[in-house]
Amino acid sequence: MMEHIATTPFGGGRMTARLFVHQRNTAERQEKLRAGEGGNDSGRADKWQLMRALTEARQVYGIGDRTICVLEALVSFTTARELDGTAPIIVFPSNRELSVRARGMAPATIRRHLVALVEAGMIFRRDSANGKRYCRRDDNGVMEDAFGFDLAPLALRATEIFEAAEAVRAEDRAIRALRSEVTLHQRDIAKIIACALEEGRAGDWLGFSDRLAALVFGLGRRTAPALLAGRRDGLLHLRAEVENAYLSSLSEQEMSANDLQSEQHIQNSKSDHPFEINGRETHAGEAANADTRAPEQKMAISLDRLKRICPEIADYTRDGIHSWADFMAAAELARSMLGISPDAWRKAKAAMGGQAAAVVIAVLLQRGETIRSPGGYLRDLTEKAGRAAFSVYPMLQALERAQA
């Protein structure tokens, strides 16, 4: 028959069947470990590595970050770097000292989190007869008895906790990959739709855009993996339809001339530099006639400065923004995420110029928390641009001043 320990295993808290069984199983396992019958599991672990693993796997055990903070404070009262669960690991801090190491947490709050740790099976209470926490030492200063909190259950669950943390990390990696896949499909579909609309291709492009908006609506950092996987599959099907529709709209001449056209586009892009005149985009070929349309001609803002003012637009690219083409593609994707319809986007580019409209999208994205209706805001700016009463510069300057 197992001998009863001198301290009270249940402490001043309420005894439950679950706690009784846990106490019994822990004592039996300690006996086996001391007898060398533990197998590969030694019941020992580096305390800070163990705390890090438990922090990563805390949701598996139903404990929060504040509870972890209290447990970390308790662990800090042990002198050895390694926790050895083969015997009780009793710490007996005063309420005041425990509060200090728990970042000044209130005593009542600490008591609540201690209860959570006991219920989660991470610690035991080993209270004295009067409920105080202290230790007895012999004449030589050697500890004979200690009354407080037993950390042995934490050490004995080390292998389980490390495995749970690794599973959480693997799940996080899978979710990140899934989110990346969703973003890439969304970006590519939006680019194809925008290209088809600009080129006037035959097809239900507005319908495709509405379906894209529905598939990405409500997605965020905390979206459940199952929902993300479903949206990913929907985007895969939509992408196949959009790509087939675009290819079907190409003539045989376009299909055979794609390589030549791409080469000409690259050559032209070296000499055809965009300018902005009162918020309207023009090109070097039009610059000679610019004075007949507007009295003032300015070079467009540099891409580096624009990225500093509007850094969030870079989240909508895979490898960052290195050129205006990257910036325009990111704006196209961000436009759909902001809920701006293809029609409003097309009109904005027609009134402002494609580059200026993309800058507006970057500003709207940067000021997302203060603008309730990005679509309505863009339509208002489009109307002003149609009256030659709009320029992107004041928006950028205001945003830059606010950041400074």
N, C-alpha and C positions, 0 to 999 in steps of 0.2 A: 504494500500500500504506500502511496506517495506521502512523504512527510509534509505537514503544513508549514508554510513559511511564517517567520516571526512577525512580519509586517502584515497589515491588512490589505489584501489584494484589491479589494473593491473601493477602498477609500471612503470618502464621505458621500460619494455619488450613489445613484440608484443601481442596484444589482439587477441584471437581466440575464436570461438564459444564454443569449448570444455572448455576452461578456464572460459568463462562467465557463462556457465551452472554450472560448478563446484563451482564457487564463490556463485552463487545464492542458490544452494542446501545446501552448507555449512552454509550460513546465516540462511536459513529456519530451518535446523536441530538444530542449536544453539538456536534459539527461542523456539523450542519444548522442548529441554532439560532444558532450564531455566524455562519453564512452567511446568516441571515435566512430560512431555509426551514422555520421551525417552524409557520407558519400562525397560528391563534388561540391556540395553546398556547405561552406564552412561557417555560415552565420556571422561572417565578419565583412566589414566594408569601410572604405574611406568615408568619413562622415560628410565631407563637403561634396564629394562626387555623388554620394547618395542623396543629399539635399537637392543638388542640381537635377538629378534624375526625377526625384519626386515632384519638383516644381514643374517639369515638363509634362509629367503624367498626372498632375493634380486632379484634372477633370475625371480621370478614370476612377479615382478614389472619392470623388465628390467633395473635395476640400478646396477652399479658395486661397487666394494669395495672402490674405491676412492670417489665415490659419497656418499657412506655411511660415509666415513671419514669426509666429509664436513658437512653432516647432524649432525653427532655426535658432531662436533665442535659447531654448532649452538645450539644444545640442551644443551651443557655445559654452555651456558650463562644464562640459567634459574636458578633461585635460589631454587625453590621448587623441591622436589624429584618427585612429581606427576605432570603430565601434565593434565590440565583441559581444555578440548576443548569447554566448554560451552561459552567461551568468547575468543577473540583474545589473543594469547600468542606472544607478540612482543619482539623480541630481536634485538638489534641495535649495533652490534660490528663494530669497525673500520676495515678497510681492513687489517691493520697491525696485529691487535689482532686476527682476524679470520684466517689469514695465520699462525700465531704462533700455534694456537690450532688445525689447520689442518696439523700439522707436517711439517710446513715450505713450504706448497704447494704454487706455484706461483700464483699471483693474476689472471692472465689470465686463468689458469687452474681452479681456484676456480669459476670464473664466468661461465665457461662452465658447471661445475657440479651443480651450482645453477640453471641454466636453466633446467638441467635434473631433478632436484628435483621439480621444478615448473610443468614441463610437466608430471611428474609422480603423481602429485596431493598430494605431501607430505608437501609442504609449499606454502604460498602466499607471494607476494611482497606487502608491505604497504609503499610506498615511499612518502616522503614529496614533496612539490611543487618544490623544487630545486634538488630533487633526493638524498638528504643527509639522513643519518641514525642517528637519535638522539631522545631524549625525552624532553618533556616540563613538568616542575614541578610547583606546586603552591607555595605560600609563606611558606607553612608548609613542603615543600619537597615531597609532594605527587604527583605521576605521573599523569598528566592530559592526555597527548597525547604521543604516541610513533610511530616512523617511522622506519621500517626495514623489518624484515622477520617474518611472522606469522606462528607459529608452530601448530596452532589449527587443521588444516587438518590432521596432523600426529596423534594427540591425538584422533580425531574423527574416525580414521580408525583402532584404536587399536584392536578391536575385530576381524576385518577382517584379520589384519596382524598376530595376534596370531594363528588364524585358518590356515592361509597359511603356517606358520612355522611348525605347527604340521603335516600338510599334507606333507611337504617336508621331515620332519623327518621320517614319515611312509614310504615314497617312498625310502629314503636312507636305511632304515632297510630291505625293501624288496629286494633292489638291492644287499646289502651285503649278504643276505641269498642266492640269486640267484648265485652270484659269488662263494660263498662257495660250493654250490651244483655242479657247473660246475667243480671246482677244485677237489672235491672228486671223481666225476665220472671219470675225466681224470686220476687221480692218480690210481684208482682201475683198470681201463681198461689197463693202461700201465703196471701195475704189472702182470696182468694175461697174457698179450702178452709176456712180458719178461720171465715169468715162462715157458710158452709153448715153446718158442724158445730155452731156455736152456735145456729143457727136450726132445727136438726133437719131439714134438707132431705133429700129422698130422693135417693140416689145413692151411688156407690162412692167416697166422699170419702177414706176411709182408704187405698183402693187408689191414688187419685190422689196422696195424700201420700207413699206409698211410692215411686211412680214419680218424684216430684219429688226425693225424697232420693237416689235412685239417679242421677239426672241431675246433681246438684250434688256428689255425693260425689267427693272427691279433687281438686277444683278449687282452685288456688292461684295465687299471683303468677307462678309459673314454668310454668304449664300451656302446653303447645304450642299455637300458633294453630290447627292443624288439629283438635285435640281440642276446643278452645273452640268452633270453628265447628260441629262435630258436636253438641256439647251445646246450643248455641244453637238449632240446627234442631230438636232433640228438644224443647226447651222451648217453641218456637213451636207444635209440634203438640199438646203437652200443654195449653198455654194455650187453644188453640181448643177442645179437648175439655172442659176445665173450665168455660170460659165458656158453652159450649152446654149442658152438664149443669146449670149453675146457672140459666140462663134457662129451661130446660125444667121446672125444679122450681117456677117461679113460677106462681101462679094468674092467671087473667085479671083478677081484682080487684086483685091486687098489681101487675100490670103497669100498670093504669090509675091506680093510686093512688100510684105511686112519688113523683111530684112533691109531692103533698100530704103524704106521710109525711116526705119530706126537709125540707119547710118546718117541720113540727111538731117534728122532731128538732132543728133549729137553734134554734127558740124554747125548747125544753125544756133544751137544753144550757147556756143562759145562767143558769138558776136551779138546776139540779140538779148541785151541786158534789160531787165524791167526797171522802169522808173515809176514814181508815183507823183501825179499832178493833182493837187487838191483832193487827195483820197482816191483818184481814179488811176488804175494801172494802165500804162502804155508801154511801148517798146521803142528801141533805138530807131527803127524804121519810121516811127511816127513822130519822133522828137522834132523834126524839122517843121512840122505843122502845129506843134504844141502851143505856140504863142497865139494862134487863132482861136484856141479853145479855152485857155486859162492864162492869166497874167503871171502866175508864179509856178516855177518848176523846181522840184526838190528831189534829191536822191533818196531812194527808199531807205528805211532804217536798216542798220547792219543786222545780220542774222545772229551774231554773238550777243549783241545788246538785247535783241528781242528775246533770246533764250534766257538771259539774266532777269528780264522783267517778267516773263511768263514761263517759269520753269515747269509748270504742271503739264504743258503740252507734250513734253518728252515722255510722259507715261503712256502715251498712245503710239509709241513706236517700239520696235523690237530691239534695234541697235542704236537708238539715240538719233538726234537730228544733226546731220552733217551738211545738209544742203537745203536749198529752198524746196526742192522736190520732196525731201523728207518732211519738211515743215507742212507743205500742202497736203501730203498724204495723212499726216497726223491730224490736221484740221478737219479733213474729211471724215475721219473716224470719230473725232471728238464731237463733230456736229451731230451725228446720229445719236451719240450717247447723251447729248444735251436735249434731245427730243425735238430738234429743228427739222422741219419737213424738207424733203428734196426741193419742193417748189419754192419755199422761202430761201433756201440756200442758192438755188439757181438765179433767183431775182437779185439776191445780194451780190453775187459775183458779176452779174450783168451791170448793176448800178455802180459798184465800187471798184471792180476789177478783182480777179481771182486772188491776187496776193493780199490786197487790202482786206478782202473778206476773210481770208484765213487768219490775218492778224486779229480781226475782231473776234473770231472764234477763240483764239488763244486768250484774249482779254476776258471774254465771258467765262471761260473755263477757270481762269485765275480768280475771278470775282464770283464764283459759283454760289457762295453762301449769301451774297447780298442781292442777287438777281433772281427773282422768283419765276419769271417766264422768259427764258433765253430766246425762244422763238418770237415772242411779241417784241422783245427788245431789238432783235435783229431786223424785224420788219420796219420798226420805227426808224432805225438807222438807214435802212435801204431807201425809205421814202425821202429822208434828208439828202442822201447821196444823189438821188434823182434830181433834186433841186440844186445840186452843187453846193450844199450847205453842210457837208460832212467831211471830216478828215480824221484819220486814225491817230494822228499825232497827239492831240489833246488827251485822248483816252490813255495812251501809253505814258505820257508825261504825268498825268494824275496818278496812275498806278505806280510809277516809279517814285514819285514823291511820297506816296503813302508807305511804300516799302522802306524808304530812307528814314 
